[in-house]
Structure formats: C-alpha cells, structure tokens
Amino acid sequence: MPKLRVFSGAELCNFLSEHGFERVRQRGSHVIMRRGQVSFPVPLHRQLDRGTVRGIIRQSGLPRSLFE
C-alpha cells in the first residue's frame, strides 16, 4: 500500500472541494467541510499528520487511492 501524500490543511480543503465537498464554516483554524449528511473538521495547519488525513479519508467515504 503506497504512502499517503503530505497535505496542508488548505490543500486538503481544495482537494475535497474538487470532489463535491463544500466549505460550510470556519472557526479559528478549523474548517468544516460537508457533502450531504457527512461533515467533518479539517485543521488549517501547514502539514497535517497522516493519522488526521486517514481519519478524514474514512469520514469522507472517498477511496484512499485518491489521496496517494
């Protein structure tokens, strides 16, 4: 299984926007992304931990191969 790419929070928000998610609101350094009934926070850090990206992949329902 290939390693996940390193994302910044802004890059991940843009990537999710391209795949149907919309930016609902922002409070501080966290953006809430939503598509339908699925919503989750994305921290706007310079570099996201791989565990955080894995959690976002799991919650988004998108295939992991898109994030590699």
C-alpha positions as CSV (number, residue, x, y, z in Angstrom):
1,M,0.0,0.0,0.0
2,P,1.6,3.3,-1.1
3,K,2.1,6.1,1.5
4,L,-0.3,9.0,1.7
5,R,0.7,12.3,0.3
6,V,1.6,15.1,2.8
7,F,-1.2,17.7,2.7
8,S,-1.5,21.1,4.2
9,G,-5.0,22.0,5.5
10,A,-5.6,24.4,2.7
11,E,-4.6,21.8,0.1
12,L,-6.8,19.2,1.6
13,C,-9.8,21.6,1.6
14,N,-9.2,22.4,-2.1
15,F,-8.9,18.7,-2.9
16,L,-12.1,17.9,-1.1
17,S,-13.9,20.8,-2.9
18,E,-13.0,19.3,-6.2
19,H,-14.7,16.0,-5.1
20,G,-18.0,17.5,-4.1
21,F,-17.5,18.8,-0.6
22,E,-18.3,22.4,0.3
23,R,-16.8,24.6,2.9
24,V,-19.6,25.3,5.4
25,R,-18.0,27.4,8.1
26,Q,-14.7,28.2,9.8
27,R,-13.9,28.8,13.4
28,G,-10.4,29.6,14.2
29,S,-8.0,27.3,12.4
30,H,-10.6,24.6,11.6
31,V,-12.8,24.5,8.5
32,I,-16.0,22.3,8.5
33,M,-16.4,20.5,5.2
34,R,-19.7,18.9,4.2
35,R,-21.3,16.8,1.4
36,G,-24.9,15.7,2.1
37,Q,-25.1,14.5,5.7
38,V,-21.4,13.9,6.1
39,S,-19.4,16.7,7.7
40,F,-16.0,16.8,9.4
41,P,-13.4,19.4,10.5
42,V,-10.2,20.0,8.6
43,P,-7.4,21.8,10.6
44,L,-5.7,24.5,8.6
45,H,-2.2,23.6,9.6
46,R,0.9,23.7,7.4
47,Q,1.3,20.0,7.5
48,L,-1.4,17.5,8.6
49,D,-0.4,14.3,10.4
50,R,-1.0,11.2,8.4
51,G,-3.4,9.9,11.1
52,T,-5.5,13.0,10.6
53,V,-5.6,12.5,6.9
54,R,-6.6,8.8,7.4
55,G,-9.5,9.9,9.6
56,I,-10.7,12.4,7.1
57,I,-10.5,9.7,4.3
58,R,-12.5,7.4,6.5
59,Q,-15.2,10.0,7.2
60,S,-15.4,11.3,3.7
61,G,-16.1,7.9,2.1
62,L,-13.7,8.7,-0.8
63,P,-11.3,5.9,-1.9
64,R,-7.8,6.1,-0.3
65,S,-6.2,5.8,-3.8
66,L,-7.3,9.4,-4.5
67,F,-5.1,10.6,-1.6
68,E,-1.9,8.8,-2.6
